[in-house]
Amino acid sequence: MDFGKFLYERAKKEREARKQQKQVEVKEIRLRPKTDDHHRGFKVRDARRWLEEGMKVKVRIRFRGREITYPEIARTMLDEVAKDLDDIAVIEQAPNMEGRTMLMVLAPSPDKSKS
């Protein structure tokens, strides 16, 4: 077998392997500490739809100005979002501060995706 044919066959196998891979898409929801329950409900509904489609969801709360002195407001808001979605999602990354934002990552729960 010549080397050119070997390289061609190997590249062909790699292309087929890439086609079989499943890429996980990550969607993001952005909130503020002052976001009220009604608007958060819309965002949670979008997150529920994305999780049912198998995507991961990042929930980001952005602090502006002096809001950063009250991170407990954002933590309770993220806990409420996680509680609203706990039937179809698991917390992949717990809420933590990154600069002026607090971030949490939710993933579809594995037991629900099998059904």
VEXDREN-2710 file (C-alpha; in Angstrom, 1 decimal):
% VEXDREN-2710
k/r/px/py/pz
1/MET/0.0/0.0/0.0
2/ASP/1.4/3.4/-0.9
3/PHE/1.7/6.2/1.6
4/GLY/-0.7/8.6/-0.2
5/LYS/-3.5/6.0/-0.1
6/PHE/-2.9/5.5/3.6
7/LEU/-3.1/9.2/4.3
8/TYR/-6.4/9.4/2.3
9/GLU/-8.0/6.5/4.2
10/ARG/-6.9/8.0/7.5
11/ALA/-8.4/11.4/6.6
12/LYS/-11.6/9.8/5.5
13/LYS/-12.0/7.9/8.8
14/GLU/-11.3/11.1/10.7
15/ARG/-14.0/12.9/8.7
16/GLU/-16.5/10.2/9.5
17/ALA/-15.6/10.2/13.2
18/ARG/-16.3/14.0/13.3
19/LYS/-19.7/13.5/11.7
20/GLN/-20.7/11.1/14.4
21/GLN/-19.7/13.4/17.3
22/LYS/-22.4/15.3/19.1
23/GLN/-21.5/18.9/19.9
24/VAL/-23.1/20.3/23.1
25/GLU/-24.3/23.8/22.6
26/VAL/-24.2/26.3/25.5
27/LYS/-26.9/28.9/25.7
28/GLU/-26.7/31.9/28.1
29/ILE/-29.3/33.7/30.1
30/ARG/-28.3/37.1/31.4
31/LEU/-30.0/38.7/34.4
32/ARG/-29.4/41.6/36.9
33/PRO/-30.0/41.6/40.6
34/LYS/-33.0/43.9/40.0
35/THR/-34.7/41.6/37.5
36/ASP/-38.2/40.9/38.8
37/ASP/-40.0/37.5/39.0
38/HIS/-42.1/38.0/35.9
39/HIS/-39.1/38.7/33.6
40/ARG/-37.1/35.9/35.2
41/GLY/-40.0/33.6/34.4
42/PHE/-39.6/34.2/30.7
43/LYS/-35.9/33.5/30.9
44/VAL/-36.5/30.3/32.9
45/ARG/-39.0/29.2/30.3
46/ASP/-36.4/29.6/27.5
47/ALA/-33.8/27.7/29.6
48/ARG/-36.3/24.9/30.1
49/ARG/-36.8/24.6/26.4
50/TRP/-33.0/24.6/25.7
51/LEU/-32.4/22.0/28.4
52/GLU/-35.1/19.7/26.9
53/GLU/-33.3/20.0/23.6
54/GLY/-30.1/18.8/25.2
55/MET/-28.2/22.1/25.5
56/LYS/-26.4/23.4/28.5
57/VAL/-27.5/26.7/30.0
58/LYS/-25.3/29.4/31.6
59/VAL/-27.1/31.7/34.0
60/ARG/-25.1/34.9/34.4
61/ILE/-26.0/37.7/36.8
62/ARG/-24.2/40.9/35.9
63/PHE/-23.6/43.5/38.7
64/ARG/-23.5/47.2/37.9
65/GLY/-22.3/50.0/40.1
66/ARG/-23.0/49.4/43.8
67/GLU/-25.0/46.2/43.3
68/ILE/-21.8/44.2/43.7
69/THR/-21.9/44.9/47.5
70/TYR/-24.9/42.5/47.7
71/PRO/-23.9/39.2/46.1
72/GLU/-26.4/37.3/48.3
73/ILE/-29.3/38.7/46.2
74/ALA/-27.7/37.2/43.1
75/ARG/-27.1/33.9/44.9
76/THR/-30.7/33.6/46.0
77/MET/-31.8/34.4/42.5
78/LEU/-29.6/31.7/41.0
79/ASP/-30.9/29.2/43.6
80/GLU/-34.5/30.0/42.6
81/VAL/-33.6/29.5/39.0
82/ALA/-32.0/26.1/39.8
83/LYS/-35.0/25.1/41.9
84/ASP/-37.4/26.0/39.1
85/LEU/-35.4/23.8/36.7
86/ASP/-34.4/21.0/39.1
87/ASP/-36.8/18.5/37.5
88/ILE/-34.9/18.5/34.2
89/ALA/-31.5/20.0/35.0
90/VAL/-28.5/19.4/37.3
91/ILE/-26.1/22.1/38.4
92/GLU/-22.8/21.4/36.6
93/GLN/-21.0/24.5/38.0
94/ALA/-22.1/26.0/41.3
95/PRO/-22.7/29.8/41.5
96/ASN/-19.4/31.6/41.8
97/MET/-18.1/35.1/41.2
98/GLU/-16.1/36.0/38.2
99/GLY/-15.2/39.7/38.3
100/ARG/-18.5/41.6/38.2
101/THR/-20.7/38.6/37.3
102/MET/-21.9/35.6/39.2
103/LEU/-22.2/32.5/37.0
104/MET/-23.9/29.1/37.2
105/VAL/-24.0/26.3/34.6
106/LEU/-26.9/23.9/34.3
107/ALA/-26.8/20.7/32.3
108/PRO/-29.7/18.4/31.3
109/SER/-30.1/15.7/33.9
110/PRO/-28.9/12.4/32.5
111/ASP/-31.9/10.3/33.8
112/LYS/-34.4/12.5/32.0
113/SER/-32.6/12.4/28.6
114/LYS/-32.9/8.6/28.4
115/SER/-36.7/8.7/28.4
END
